[in-house]
Amino acid sequence: MSKSDLINNGRIYLIANIINASIPFLLLPLLTRYLTPAEYGEVTMFLALSVGLTAFVGISVHGIATNMYYELGDDKFGQAKFVGSCIQIIFLTTLITFSFILLFAGFIEEQLGITKYFIIGTVLVALANSVIQLRLVQWQVRKKAKKFGIFQISFGLCNLLISLFFVVILDLGSEGRVDAQLISSALFTIVALALLRKDGLYDIAVFNIGYYKEICSFGIPLIPHIFGLFLLSSFDRVVIKEKLGISEVGVYMVAMQLSMGLKVVFDALNKAFAPWLYEQLTLVNNFEMKAKIVRYTYICCISLFILPLLTYFLASIAIDIVAGDEYARASSVLVWLVLGQIFAGMYLMVTNYIFFAKRTLPLSAVSMLSGIIHIGLLYIFIDIYGFVGAGFAFAISMLCRFILVWWVAIKVYPMPWFNFKAT
């Protein structure tokens, strides 16, 4: 991919991600006015559990599908067989996860403060996320950024429109928001499978032990990694609910939702950067190119630190405009959440080397360790500082994860991190 292609695709991914992410922001002023903090907290817990279950549903098949595209090359028959194997694994892990959810639904209901209907629905959302991600990466690796963007935006708009109808028109409260998520997820799962089939990208009538082993050897070691990400990104809601009540979860999540605007930008840029980086690492072993990548990585990281300063001055205004007086307390935690998102963006700049090297086990260890650190800090800081303490814990844990993942990247794939001056 040429430099101009990288810029163009990056622009498309960025625009698509911004539009798609703006949908929750458009919903936020409505939800905070039509839902009480307690109801908004229930929606938050539903989405948090959905994220947690993605560690088990699909076992990150979209990641290995990306790698296999470059390994299989022009072998379209092999590509279809492999993607078909991925889909089989997705549905198998969904069935296993659903069985465990049914078994422990009562316990989860008590801990999270949401109904069994919500709990069971999280499995469908996790299934949809896995299938949709598999569809999206097939466009991503083929540099079809426009199709990627159209699908992503369409999914978000569908979710938005159904949510508006159920929450604003029918006044169904938190259940209306959850139903909108379930309906849009089910619909676009079907669309994603149909489009994969239309493009000849999967053959479901396949039984290939070698592919199953390849998928599992990549994905199973990532389960602790994804679960660790859940502990980092979502477990704060569980502790806040336990310590302070579900209404405080709703207030806290307004700030978190605003900070996630940065995550959207970072993810979009990484979607364009990762395929280009993989090509560079595959095709060349050039010190000057690697040194240039390292230099730009450092420049990007340093530049990001202006954002928390801006947030410090603008937090109160942003919360007042978006959510209103009932959620005004959220401004006190926003700057720390923004700082945490910056460390998350820096993490994306170094983690691609680990995926390229297929050394996912150390990544899982780091994610679990970071998640455990996060849990410990949550229980300490929330007792002292309330939900602002959750912001402290988030920022510190994300910093720890970045440093540890960078260290792993240095070990598994050599780059001139400390010798990058131009020759």
C-alpha positions in Angstrom: 0.0 0.0 0.0 1.4 3.4 -1.0 1.7 6.3 1.3 -1.3 8.0 -0.4 -3.4 4.8 0.0 -2.5 4.7 3.7 -3.6 8.4 4.1 -6.8 7.9 2.1 -7.8 4.7 3.9 -6.9 6.3 7.2 -9.1 9.2 6.4 -12.0 6.9 5.5 -11.6 4.8 8.7 -11.3 8.0 10.8 -14.5 9.5 9.2 -16.4 6.3 9.6 -15.3 5.8 13.2 -16.1 9.4 14.1 -19.6 9.2 12.5 -20.2 5.8 14.1 -19.0 7.0 17.5 -20.9 10.2 17.2 -24.1 8.1 17.3 -23.6 7.2 21.0 -22.8 10.9 21.6 -26.0 11.9 19.8 -27.9 9.4 22.0 -26.2 10.6 25.2 -28.1 13.9 25.6 -31.4 12.1 24.9 -30.7 9.1 27.1 -29.6 11.2 30.0 -32.8 13.2 29.8 -35.2 10.2 29.2 -33.4 7.8 31.5 -32.7 8.2 35.2 -29.1 7.7 36.3 -30.2 4.3 37.6 -31.7 3.3 34.2 -28.6 4.6 32.4 -26.5 2.6 34.9 -28.5 -0.6 33.9 -27.8 0.0 30.2 -24.1 0.5 31.1 -24.0 -2.8 33.0 -25.6 -4.6 30.0 -23.0 -3.2 27.6 -20.2 -4.0 30.1 -21.1 -7.6 30.4 -21.4 -7.8 26.6 -17.8 -6.6 26.3 -16.7 -9.1 28.9 -18.2 -12.0 27.0 -16.3 -11.2 23.9 -13.3 -12.8 25.6 -15.1 -16.2 25.1 -17.4 -15.8 22.2 -15.4 -16.1 19.0 -12.0 -16.2 20.8 -10.8 -13.3 18.6 -11.1 -15.1 15.3 -10.9 -11.8 13.5 -7.3 -11.4 14.6 -6.1 -14.7 13.2 -8.2 -14.2 10.1 -6.2 -11.0 9.5 -2.9 -12.9 9.8 -4.0 -15.8 7.6 -5.0 -13.4 4.8 -1.4 -12.5 4.4 -0.2 -16.1 4.8 -2.7 -17.6 2.3 -2.3 -14.8 -0.2 -4.2 -15.5 -3.4 -5.5 -18.9 -2.3 -9.2 -17.9 -2.4 -10.3 -21.5 -1.8 -8.1 -21.6 1.3 -9.3 -18.2 2.5 -13.0 -19.3 2.2 -12.3 -22.5 4.1 -10.5 -20.7 6.9 -13.2 -18.0 7.3 -15.8 -20.9 7.3 -13.8 -22.5 10.2 -13.8 -19.1 12.0 -17.6 -18.9 11.8 -18.0 -22.5 13.1 -15.8 -21.6 16.1 -17.9 -18.4 16.7 -21.1 -20.4 17.0 -19.6 -23.2 19.0 -18.1 -20.7 21.6 -21.5 -18.9 21.6 -23.3 -22.1 22.6 -20.8 -22.9 25.3 -20.9 -19.3 26.7 -24.8 -19.3 26.6 -24.8 -22.5 28.7 -22.6 -21.0 31.4 -24.6 -17.7 31.4 -27.8 -19.7 32.0 -26.2 -21.6 34.8 -25.0 -18.5 36.6 -27.7 -16.0 35.6 -29.0 -15.6 39.1 -25.6 -14.8 40.5 -24.9 -12.3 37.7 -28.3 -10.6 38.2 -27.5 -10.1 41.9 -24.0 -8.7 41.2 -24.7 -6.4 38.3 -28.2 -5.3 39.1 -29.7 -6.1 35.7 -32.5 -8.6 34.8 -32.0 -12.1 33.4 -33.4 -10.9 30.1 -30.6 -8.4 29.9 -28.0 -11.0 30.9 -29.1 -13.5 28.2 -29.2 -10.7 25.6 -25.5 -10.0 26.2 -24.6 -13.3 24.6 -26.4 -12.3 21.3 -24.5 -9.0 21.3 -21.2 -10.8 21.8 -22.0 -13.2 19.0 -22.9 -10.2 16.7 -19.7 -8.4 17.6 -17.6 -11.4 16.6 -19.4 -12.0 13.3 -19.4 -8.3 12.4 -15.7 -7.9 13.3 -14.9 -10.9 11.0 -16.8 -9.3 8.2 -15.1 -5.9 8.7 -11.5 -7.3 8.8 -12.1 -9.0 5.5 -12.7 -5.6 4.0 -9.9 -4.0 6.0 -7.1 -6.4 4.8 -8.3 -6.0 1.2 -8.1 -2.2 1.5 -11.8 -1.8 0.9 -12.2 1.1 3.4 -15.4 2.5 1.8 -17.3 -0.8 2.3 -16.0 -1.0 5.8 -17.2 2.5 6.6 -20.6 2.1 5.0 -21.3 -1.1 6.9 -20.0 0.4 10.2 -22.1 3.6 9.9 -25.2 1.7 8.8 -25.0 -0.5 11.9 -24.7 2.5 14.1 -27.5 4.4 12.4 -29.8 1.4 12.7 -29.1 1.2 16.4 -29.7 4.9 16.8 -33.0 5.0 15.0 -34.4 2.0 16.9 -33.2 3.4 20.2 -34.9 6.7 19.5 -38.1 5.0 18.7 -38.1 2.7 21.7 -36.8 5.2 24.3 -38.1 8.6 23.1 -41.3 7.7 21.3 -42.5 4.6 23.2 -40.8 5.6 26.5 -39.6 2.1 27.2 -36.7 3.2 29.5 -33.6 1.0 29.8 -35.3 -2.0 28.3 -36.0 0.0 25.1 -32.3 0.9 24.7 -31.3 -2.8 25.3 -33.9 -4.0 22.8 -32.6 -1.6 20.2 -29.1 -3.0 20.7 -30.4 -6.6 20.4 -32.5 -6.0 17.2 -29.7 -4.1 15.4 -27.1 -6.7 16.4 -29.3 -9.6 15.2 -30.1 -7.8 11.9 -26.5 -6.9 11.1 -25.2 -10.3 12.0 -27.4 -11.7 9.3 -26.3 -9.0 6.8 -22.6 -9.7 7.7 -22.9 -13.4 7.0 -24.8 -12.7 3.8 -22.2 -10.4 2.5 -19.4 -12.8 3.4 -21.2 -15.5 1.4 -21.9 -13.1 -1.5 -18.2 -12.3 -1.8 -17.3 -16.0 -1.7 -15.3 -15.4 1.5 -16.5 -18.4 3.5 -17.3 -22.1 3.0 -19.3 -23.3 6.0 -19.2 -27.0 4.8 -15.7 -27.5 6.0 -14.0 -29.7 8.6 -10.4 -28.8 8.8 -8.5 -29.8 12.0 -5.5 -27.8 11.0 -7.5 -24.6 10.8 -9.2 -25.3 14.1 -5.9 -25.8 15.7 -4.6 -22.6 14.1 -7.6 -20.6 15.4 -7.5 -22.0 18.9 -3.7 -21.7 19.2 -4.1 -18.0 18.4 -7.4 -17.3 20.2 -7.3 -19.3 23.4 -4.2 -17.7 24.7 -5.9 -14.3 24.0 -8.8 -15.1 26.3 -7.0 -13.8 29.4 -5.9 -10.8 27.3 -9.5 -9.9 26.3 -10.8 -10.6 29.8 -8.0 -8.4 31.1 -9.1 -5.7 28.8 -12.6 -6.2 30.3 -11.2 -5.7 33.7 -9.4 -2.6 32.6 -12.3 -1.1 30.6 -15.5 -2.2 32.3 -14.9 -3.6 35.8 -14.9 -0.1 37.2 -18.7 -0.1 36.7 -19.1 -3.3 38.7 -17.1 -1.9 41.7 -18.9 1.5 41.5 -22.3 -0.3 41.5 -21.2 -2.4 44.5 -19.7 0.5 46.5 -21.8 3.5 45.5 -25.0 2.2 43.8 -26.2 1.9 40.2 -27.1 5.6 39.9 -23.4 6.6 40.4 -22.6 4.2 37.6 -24.8 6.2 35.3 -23.1 9.5 36.2 -19.6 8.0 35.9 -20.5 6.6 32.4 -21.4 10.0 31.0 -17.7 11.0 31.6 -16.4 7.7 30.3 -18.6 8.0 27.1 -17.1 11.4 26.4 -13.5 10.2 27.0 -14.1 7.3 24.5 -14.2 9.8 21.7 -10.4 9.5 21.8 -10.6 5.8 21.7 -12.6 6.1 18.5 -10.0 8.2 16.8 -7.1 5.9 18.0 -8.9 2.8 16.8 -9.6 4.4 13.4 -6.0 5.4 12.9 -4.8 1.9 14.0 -7.1 0.3 11.4 -5.3 2.1 8.7 -1.8 1.8 10.3 -1.8 -1.9 11.2 -2.1 -3.3 7.6 0.5 -0.9 6.4 2.8 -1.8 9.3 2.4 -5.5 8.6 3.3 -5.0 5.0 6.5 -3.1 6.0 7.5 -5.8 8.5 6.8 -8.6 6.0 8.4 -7.0 2.9 11.4 -5.1 4.2 14.1 -5.5 6.7 15.3 -1.9 6.4 16.8 -0.1 9.4 16.0 3.3 8.1 12.3 2.4 7.6 12.1 0.9 11.1 13.8 4.0 12.6 11.3 6.3 10.8 8.4 4.3 12.3 9.9 4.6 15.7 10.5 8.3 15.4 6.9 9.0 14.3 5.7 6.8 17.2 7.5 8.9 19.7 6.3 12.2 18.2 2.7 10.9 18.3 2.9 9.8 21.9 4.4 13.1 23.1 1.8 15.2 21.2 -1.1 13.5 22.9 -0.4 15.0 26.3 -1.9 18.3 25.4 -5.3 16.7 25.5 -5.7 16.3 29.3 -4.8 20.0 29.7 -7.6 21.0 27.4 -10.0 18.6 29.2 -9.2 20.2 32.5 -10.5 23.6 31.3 -13.4 22.3 29.2 -14.8 19.4 31.3 -17.6 21.3 33.1 -18.8 22.9 29.9 -18.9 19.7 28.0 -20.8 17.8 30.7 -23.3 20.6 31.1 -24.0 20.7 27.3 -24.2 17.0 26.8 -25.9 15.7 29.9 -27.3 18.5 32.1 -27.3 19.3 35.8 -28.2 15.8 37.0 -24.9 14.5 35.7 -22.7 17.5 36.5 -20.5 15.5 38.9 -19.1 13.6 36.0 -16.9 16.6 35.1 -14.7 15.8 38.1 -13.5 12.5 36.7 -13.3 13.3 33.0 -9.6 14.5 32.9 -8.4 11.3 34.4 -10.4 9.2 32.0 -8.9 11.2 29.1 -5.4 10.5 30.4 -6.2 6.8 30.6 -7.4 6.9 27.0 -4.2 8.5 25.9 -2.2 5.6 27.4 -4.6 3.3 25.6 -3.8 5.0 22.3 0.0 4.6 23.1 -0.6 0.9 23.7 -2.0 0.5 20.2 1.2 2.0 18.8 3.2 -0.9 20.2 0.9 -3.9 20.4 0.8 -4.6 16.6 4.3 -6.0 16.8 3.2 -8.6 19.2 0.3 -9.7 17.0 2.6 -9.7 13.9 5.0 -12.0 15.8 2.0 -14.2 16.9 3.3 -14.1 20.5 -0.1 -13.6 22.1 0.6 -15.5 25.4 2.8 -12.7 26.9 0.2 -10.2 25.9 -2.5 -12.1 27.8 -0.2 -12.2 30.8 0.2 -8.4 30.7 -3.5 -7.8 30.2 -4.4 -10.0 33.2 -1.8 -8.4 35.4 -3.0 -4.9 34.4 -6.6 -6.0 35.0 -5.7 -7.2 38.5 -3.8 -4.0 39.2 -6.9 -2.1 38.1 -9.2 -4.0 40.4 -6.9 -3.5 43.4 -6.7 0.3 42.7 -10.4 0.5 42.2 -11.2 -0.9 45.6 -8.6 1.4 47.2 -9.4 4.7 45.5 -13.2 4.4 45.3 -13.3 4.1 49.1 -11.3 7.3 49.4 -12.3 9.4 46.5 -15.7 8.1 45.3 -16.1 7.5 41.5 -13.2 10.0 40.9 -11.0 7.3 42.3 -12.1 5.0 39.5 -10.6 7.6 37.1 -7.3 7.5 39.0 -7.3 3.7 38.8 -8.1 3.7 35.1 -5.3 6.1 34.2 -2.6 4.3 36.4 -3.7 0.9 35.1 -3.6 2.0 31.4 -0.1 3.4 32.0 1.1 0.1 33.5 -0.3 -1.8 30.6 1.3 0.4 28.0 4.8 0.1 29.7 4.5 -3.7 30.0 3.2 -4.2 26.5 5.9 -2.0 25.1 8.5 -4.1 27.0 7.0 -7.3 25.5 7.0 -5.8 22.0 10.7 -5.0 22.4 11.4 -8.6 23.3 9.3 -10.4 20.6 10.1 -8.1 17.6 13.3 -6.1 17.3 12.8 -2.4 16.5 15.3 0.4 17.0 13.4 1.9 20.0 16.6 3.3 21.5 18.6 3.8 18.3 16.4 5.5 15.9 18.3 8.6 14.7 18.4 9.1 11.0 21.6 8.1 9.3 
